[in-house]
């Protein structure tokens, strides 16, 4: 009976109970019990569909155990010594590690983009089927198109749908004027990310073309391209590389051929702008004061990116909200359609449309 009660308590423990126990064992420096409770919280989080939180906890545990092993006295010149140096160097090459709650329903794009993203995600969700027939799993994805049209959001959607950790690469730190240094930096980041079975996200992938500006330009560019080709070829199929660029034409043809999927993003048409507005206003707190004027603003927004349109709409919502007598007490508000249209005009001028 006692065992059944304990079992029931364990199953019905809230997240707050786990947090209290984590604080208790942490302060008592009881590493075994602390690790046990955190693992229980991970399982609890998975069952309660807080998958991304569980992934983050697993990553923290893995990194802590690795650091504990390397924090002992290390002989200069030993393997642990060089591993510790490389960990520090790799840390400088990563902007952030993150998980995502975004799903396909959170992105507005044309049918071709949505279909291709769905096909790419499906290959990983059904990877067992592909392995059964000895078929390769697509794991290299190129996203290209104008700025503000959803490339970064698409990478978050892939991470969210697959419940994978994403490593955002600091390309500014990777690209170096020193001969051969860019290739070495790329190798370090791929090796690190591949070992953690995660997504490598490289924004502004065309920035690798900047090495053309250096004095060793042709030889260095060839070396970088060859390095990337090799890294792509030996990337474990459970790991993913997502590269984004506004200038696809700058990329080497051999590199372009290595991507399993190449998805082009375009500026939104009227239908997609309407979908974006509906998604932004889906909670129902805000609606337009005049549908005719709002439709005029939507037509006026054609030529702007998704990002610019949503930015102007959110700004219009805030300004409309602040015109209320007691905005802090408001549960809803009408959006001034003329204000939004004026903001669209200003945005179009700022981007030379």
C-alpha positions in Angstrom: 0.0 0.0 0.0 2.8 2.4 1.0 4.6 1.7 -2.3 1.4 2.3 -4.2 0.9 5.7 -2.5 4.5 6.7 -3.2 4.0 5.7 -6.8 0.8 7.7 -7.0 2.5 10.8 -5.5 5.4 10.5 -8.0 2.9 10.3 -10.9 0.9 13.3 -9.7 3.8 15.5 -8.6 3.4 19.0 -10.1 6.3 20.8 -11.8 6.5 23.0 -8.7 7.1 20.0 -6.5 10.0 19.0 -8.8 11.4 22.5 -8.6 11.3 22.4 -4.8 13.1 19.1 -4.7 15.7 20.4 -7.2 16.3 23.4 -5.0 16.6 21.2 -1.9 19.0 18.7 -3.3 21.0 21.5 -5.1 21.5 23.4 -1.8 22.4 20.2 0.0 24.9 19.4 -2.9 23.4 15.9 -3.2 24.3 15.3 -6.9 22.8 11.8 -7.1 19.3 12.8 -5.9 19.5 16.1 -7.8 20.1 14.2 -11.1 17.4 11.7 -10.3 14.8 14.4 -9.7 15.8 16.3 -12.8 15.4 13.1 -14.9 12.0 12.6 -13.3 11.1 16.2 -14.3 12.2 15.5 -17.9 9.9 12.4 -18.1 7.1 14.5 -16.5 7.6 17.2 -19.1 7.5 14.8 -22.0 4.3 13.3 -20.7 2.7 16.7 -20.3 3.8 17.6 -23.8 6.5 20.2 -22.7 8.9 18.6 -25.1 11.1 21.6 -25.7 11.6 22.1 -22.0 12.6 18.5 -21.6 15.1 18.8 -24.5 16.6 21.9 -22.8 17.0 20.0 -19.5 18.6 17.1 -21.2 21.1 19.4 -22.9 21.9 21.1 -19.5 22.5 17.7 -17.9 24.7 16.4 -20.8 26.8 19.6 -20.8 27.2 19.6 -17.0 28.4 16.0 -16.9 30.8 16.7 -19.7 32.1 19.8 -17.9 32.5 17.9 -14.6 34.6 15.3 -16.3 36.8 18.0 -17.8 37.1 20.1 -14.6 39.6 17.8 -13.0 43.3 18.6 -13.1 44.4 18.4 -16.7 47.9 17.8 -17.9 49.1 20.3 -20.5 49.2 18.6 -23.9 46.7 15.8 -22.9 43.6 15.1 -24.9 41.4 16.6 -22.2 43.5 19.8 -22.3 43.0 20.2 -26.1 39.3 19.3 -25.7 38.8 22.0 -23.1 40.5 24.6 -25.5 38.3 23.5 -28.3 35.1 23.8 -26.2 36.0 27.4 -25.4 36.7 28.1 -29.1 33.5 26.5 -30.3 31.5 28.5 -27.7 32.7 31.7 -29.4 31.3 30.4 -32.7 27.8 29.8 -31.4 25.4 32.7 -31.1 22.8 30.6 -29.1 21.3 27.2 -28.5 17.5 27.2 -28.6 14.4 25.1 -28.8 11.2 26.1 -30.6 7.5 25.9 -30.1 6.7 27.0 -33.7 4.8 24.6 -35.9 3.8 24.7 -39.6 0.5 26.4 -38.6 2.6 29.4 -37.4 4.1 30.2 -40.8 2.4 32.0 -43.7 3.9 31.3 -47.1 3.0 30.0 -50.6 1.9 26.4 -51.0 5.2 25.3 -52.5 7.1 26.5 -49.4 4.6 24.8 -47.0 4.6 21.6 -49.0 8.4 21.4 -49.2 8.8 22.1 -45.4 6.3 19.4 -44.7 8.1 16.9 -46.9 11.4 17.7 -45.3 10.0 17.3 -41.7 8.1 14.1 -42.7 11.4 12.4 -43.7 12.7 12.8 -40.2 9.5 12.0 -38.4 9.3 8.7 -40.5 13.0 8.1 -40.6 12.6 4.5 -39.5 10.6 3.7 -42.7 13.4 5.2 -44.9 16.1 3.3 -43.0 14.1 0.0 -43.4 14.5 0.4 -47.2 18.0 1.8 -46.9 16.9 5.2 -48.3 18.8 8.4 -47.4 17.2 11.0 -45.1 17.2 14.6 -46.4 19.2 16.6 -43.8 20.5 19.7 -45.7 18.1 22.5 -46.3 18.7 25.8 -48.1 16.2 28.6 -47.6 16.6 31.5 -50.0 14.7 34.7 -50.8 14.2 38.3 -49.8 14.8 39.5 -46.2 11.8 39.3 -43.9 9.9 36.6 -45.8 10.1 33.8 -43.3 13.4 32.0 -43.7 14.4 32.2 -40.1 10.9 31.4 -38.9 10.9 28.3 -41.2 14.1 27.1 -39.4 12.2 27.5 -36.1 9.3 25.6 -37.5 11.6 22.7 -38.5 13.1 22.7 -35.0 9.7 22.8 -33.3 8.1 20.1 -35.5 11.1 17.8 -34.9 11.6 18.8 -31.2 15.3 19.3 -31.8 17.8 21.7 -30.3 19.0 24.3 -32.7 22.5 25.7 -32.7 22.6 29.2 -34.3 26.0 29.8 -35.8 27.9 33.0 -35.4 29.1 33.4 -39.0 30.8 36.6 -38.2 33.1 34.8 -35.8 33.6 31.8 -38.2 34.7 33.8 -41.2 38.4 34.8 -40.7 40.9 36.6 -42.8 43.6 34.2 -41.6 44.5 31.6 -44.2 42.7 28.3 -43.5 41.1 29.6 -40.3 37.5 29.8 -41.7 37.7 26.1 -42.7 39.0 25.1 -39.3 36.1 27.0 -37.6 33.5 25.4 -39.8 34.9 21.9 -38.9 34.8 22.7 -35.2 31.1 23.8 -35.3 30.0 20.9 -37.4 31.8 18.4 -35.2 30.3 19.8 -32.1 26.7 20.1 -33.4 26.8 16.7 -35.0 27.8 15.1 -31.7 24.8 16.6 -30.1 22.3 15.4 -32.7 20.9 18.8 -33.3 20.1 21.4 -36.1 22.9 23.7 -37.3 21.4 27.0 -38.5 23.6 29.3 -40.6 22.0 32.6 -41.5 23.4 34.8 -44.2 25.2 31.7 -45.7 26.3 33.9 -48.6 28.6 35.7 -46.1 31.1 32.9 -46.7 31.6 34.6 -50.1 33.3 37.4 -48.2 36.5 35.4 -48.2 36.8 36.5 -51.8 37.7 39.9 -50.5 40.9 38.7 -48.9 44.3 38.6 -50.5 44.2 34.8 -50.8 40.8 35.1 -52.4 40.5 32.3 -55.0 42.5 29.7 -53.0 40.8 30.5 -49.7 37.3 30.4 -51.2 38.1 27.0 -52.9 39.3 25.7 -49.5 36.2 26.9 -47.7 33.8 25.4 -50.3 35.7 22.1 -50.3 35.5 22.0 -46.5 31.7 22.6 -46.5 31.3 19.9 -49.1 33.2 17.4 -47.0 31.3 18.4 -43.9 28.0 18.0 -45.7 29.0 14.5 -47.0 29.9 13.2 -43.5 27.1 14.8 -41.6 25.1 12.2 -39.6 21.6 11.8 -41.0 20.1 12.4 -37.6 21.7 15.9 -37.6 20.4 18.7 -39.8 22.0 21.8 -41.5 19.7 24.7 -42.4 21.3 27.5 -44.4 19.6 30.8 -45.2 20.6 33.4 -47.7 19.2 36.5 -49.5 21.7 36.0 -52.3 21.5 32.5 -53.6 23.4 33.5 -56.8 26.5 34.1 -54.7 26.7 30.5 -53.7 29.0 28.0 -55.4 27.2 25.6 -57.8 28.8 22.6 -56.1 27.4 23.8 -52.8 23.9 24.3 -54.2 23.8 20.8 -55.5 24.6 19.3 -52.1 21.4 20.6 -50.5 18.6 18.0 -50.4 15.9 20.8 -50.4 16.2 24.3 -51.8 13.1 26.3 -50.8 12.5 29.8 -52.3 10.6 32.4 -50.3 8.7 35.3 -52.0 7.1 38.5 -50.9 3.5 37.9 -49.9 0.6 38.4 -52.3 -2.8 39.8 -51.2 -4.1 36.4 -50.1 -1.0 35.8 -48.0 -1.2 39.3 -46.4 -4.8 38.6 -45.4 -3.7 35.2 -43.9 -0.9 37.0 -42.0 -3.3 39.6 -40.6 -5.7 36.9 -39.5 -2.8 35.0 -37.8 -1.7 38.2 -36.0 -5.2 39.0 -34.8 -6.3 35.4 -34.1 -6.6 35.9 -30.3 -9.6 38.2 -31.0 -8.6 41.1 -28.8 -8.3 43.5 -31.8 -10.3 44.2 -34.9 -10.3 46.9 -37.6 -12.5 50.0 -37.1 -13.3 50.1 -40.9 -13.1 46.9 -43.1 -13.1 48.9 -46.3 -10.1 51.0 -45.2 -8.4 47.9 -43.8 -8.7 46.2 -47.2 -7.3 49.3 -48.8 -4.3 49.0 -46.4 -3.9 45.4 -47.3 -3.7 46.2 -51.0 -1.3 49.0 -50.2 1.0 46.6 -48.3 1.7 44.5 -51.5 5.5 44.7 -52.1 6.5 44.7 -48.5 7.8 41.6 -46.7 5.9 39.6 -44.1 8.1 41.1 -41.4 7.5 44.7 -42.5 3.7 44.2 -42.8 3.4 42.5 -39.4 5.6 45.2 -37.8 3.4 48.0 -39.1 0.2 46.2 -38.0 1.5 45.7 -34.5 2.6 49.3 -34.3 -0.9 50.4 -35.4 -2.4 48.1 -32.7 -0.3 49.7 -30.0 -1.0 53.3 -31.1 -4.8 52.5 -31.3 -4.7 51.0 -27.8 -2.9 54.0 -26.4 -5.7 56.3 -27.6 -8.2 54.7 -25.2 -9.0 56.5 -22.0 -7.9 53.7 -19.7 -5.8 51.3 -21.9 -4.6 49.3 -18.9 -8.3 48.2 -18.2 -9.1 47.4 -21.8 -9.8 43.8 -22.9 -10.0 44.7 -26.6 -9.7 47.6 -29.0 -10.4 48.8 -32.5 -7.4 49.2 -34.8 -7.3 52.6 -36.6 -7.1 51.5 -40.3 -5.9 54.9 -41.4 -3.0 54.8 -38.9 -2.0 51.4 -40.3 -2.2 52.5 -43.9 0.0 55.6 -43.0 2.5 53.3 -41.3 2.6 51.1 -44.5 3.3 54.2 -46.6 6.2 55.2 -44.3 7.6 51.6 -44.4 7.5 51.5 -48.2 9.4 54.7 -48.4 12.0 53.4 -46.0 12.7 50.4 -48.2 12.5 52.4 -51.4 9.2 51.0 -52.8 
